[in-house]
């Protein structure tokens, strides 16, 4: 018979501290009490937790591999190279590819997007998937998003073809070693940002690109809705910068500039302010949809 679980309840926080913060933030005592019990006793920390701000985002270049990725991407921009974006078929993978396409297109590139099918090419980078992504026109640069960290054989295959590889990912690196490539941007190979999904990683890269070569007419905030979709749907911890992406991204989702998200909101019946439950779990009927029979690469 399993051991009986024992609940350990933390002591109630100081009533005066609860009252003070209730007045400061205009929130119920129950909410403030829980936040205080979870360690947010400093008013500044509590405010940052309750109301995440974009100005609190960290330097994107502190993420491992970002500098090398930015350098190679601008090399592709300057030489008008052929680029393939290779993603994954979940929400994080699709959102990441969409983000990447917007960023690169803003700098004048015309990248081709490829999402592997589960039955034909399987998950992540595969030799078959890589060959399918090329069509009749092999690129000079392939950027893998939400996959590739441990794809050592596939990275070697691309190297032998003379094709550079950038990997933007968040999955755990193998103890046997990671793929050898021009740039591996994965927070799990560093000391910070381990909570990010690939959508967050791609946003960091986009932020770094714009810090290096600003585009006056490109507003990063307009793409936070895609980052929020990736973050919430991939069930990564909603902590630190992920709270910023999710909160501001859901606000952006209400006024999204992306026709695809407008359509998804309509299908899901999201007519009022979008919440995390609308992204993470929303029963939808697809009976009236006409789906394409061919994949567009």
C-alpha positions, -999 to 999 in steps of 0.1 A, spaced: 0 0 0 15 34 -10 27 57 18 2 83 28 12 117 16 18 145 41 10 181 33 34 207 46 18 241 47 40 272 49 34 297 76 11 325 66 30 357 56 31 388 77 -4 403 76 10 438 75 31 429 45 1 413 28 -20 444 34 8 468 22 12 449 -11 -26 446 -16 -28 484 -15 3 487 -37 -9 464 -64 -47 465 -60 -49 427 -58 -67 403 -35 -51 392 -3 -51 356 -14 -31 364 -45 -5 385 -26 -3 358 2 6 331 -24 32 353 -41 48 361 -8 49 324 2 66 317 -31 95 340 -22 85 373 -38 89 394 -7 108 423 -22 83 448 -38 104 452 -69 106 414 -74 69 411 -68 61 438 -93 84 422 -120 66 388 -114 31 403 -116 37 428 -144 66 416 -166 81 443 -187 99 442 -221 127 464 -208 137 436 -184 147 413 -213 184 404 -211 211 409 -236 205 384 -265 242 381 -270 246 364 -236 229 333 -251 256 308 -263 262 308 -301 242 340 -309 272 360 -321 283 333 -345 247 328 -358 243 366 -364 276 368 -382 267 339 -405 232 352 -412 245 386 -422 270 369 -445 240 353 -462 222 386 -464 252 404 -479 257 377 -505 220 371 -512 225 334 -504 199 306 -508 186 297 -473 164 268 -461 146 270 -428 141 234 -414 116 232 -385 94 208 -366 57 200 -369 47 211 -334 35 246 -324 70 256 -312 86 244 -344 61 260 -367 60 293 -348 99 294 -348 100 289 -385 74 317 -390 95 340 -368 127 332 -386 111 338 -420 99 373 -409 133 382 -395 153 371 -426 128 385 -451 131 419 -434 168 419 -443 160 410 -479 165 372 -479 139 349 -494 143 317 -473 124 285 -481 105 269 -453 104 231 -447 84 212 -421 90 174 -420 61 151 -419 59 127 -390 54 95 -411 78 103 -440 107 121 -425 102 116 -388 112 140 -360 140 164 -364 168 166 -389 170 135 -411 189 128 -443 156 122 -461 141 154 -448 172 174 -457 171 161 -492 134 168 -495 139 204 -482 164 211 -510 142 202 -539 163 208 -570 181 238 -555 205 230 -526 210 261 -504 243 274 -491 229 277 -455 204 256 -436 189 268 -403 174 241 -382 148 253 -356 135 232 -327 157 203 -337 193 194 -346 213 197 -314 223 160 -314 221 154 -352 258 147 -356 254 125 -387 231 149 -404 255 178 -397 283 159 -412 262 151 -442 256 188 -448 293 196 -443 303 172 -469 278 189 -493 294 223 -485 263 236 -468 266 256 -436 243 247 -407 230 269 -379 210 252 -351 185 271 -330 171 246 -304 163 241 -267 165 203 -263 190 186 -240 224 180 -255 235 144 -256 264 132 -234 279 117 -266 284 152 -281 264 177 -301 263 184 -339 292 202 -353 280 233 -371 286 270 -378 266 280 -348 246 261 -321 223 284 -302 209 264 -274 205 277 -238 210 241 -225 247 243 -234 251 274 -213 243 285 -177 212 306 -182 179 308 -201 173 270 -197 136 276 -196 133 290 -231 116 271 -259 129 275 -295 105 303 -301 122 323 -273 156 313 -287 146 326 -322 133 358 -307 167 363 -290 184 358 -324 161 383 -340 167 408 -312 205 403 -317 201 409 -355 183 441 -349 208 454 -323 235 447 -349 218 462 -379 187 482 -369 157 483 -392 136 514 -384 104 500 -398 106 466 -381 88 464 -347 98 433 -327 68 437 -304 45 428 -333 60 392 -333 56 385 -297 23 367 -303 42 339 -322 66 337 -292 38 334 -268 22 306 -288 55 287 -289 61 292 -252 27 283 -238 20 254 -262 54 238 -256 47 238 -218 80 253 -208 82 269 -173 65 303 -172 93 320 -154 117 349 -159 117 360 -195 90 334 -205 66 354 -184 74 385 -204 70 367 -237 37 351 -226 21 382 -211 31 407 -238 26 380 -265 -10 374 -254 -17 411 -255 -2 412 -290 -24 383 -300 -55 405 -295 -42 428 -322 -22 404 -343 -9 414 -377 -7 378 -389 -36 365 -411 -29 329 -400 -34 338 -363 -65 358 -372 -79 327 -388 -69 304 -359 -85 327 -334 -117 326 -355 -117 288 -357 -110 285 -319 -137 310 -311 -114 335 -294 -133 368 -297 -123 384 -264 -89 389 -248 -68 358 -254 -56 338 -224 -31 310 -219 -59 285 -219 -68 296 -254 -33 287 -266 -27 256 -244 -60 239 -246 -90 249 -267 -113 222 -283 -118 231 -319 -140 216 -347 -122 213 -380 -151 198 -399 -156 229 -420 -120 234 -430 -104 225 -464 -68 214 -458 -42 215 -485 -32 182 -501 3 192 -510 31 206 -488 44 240 -499 82 242 -494 
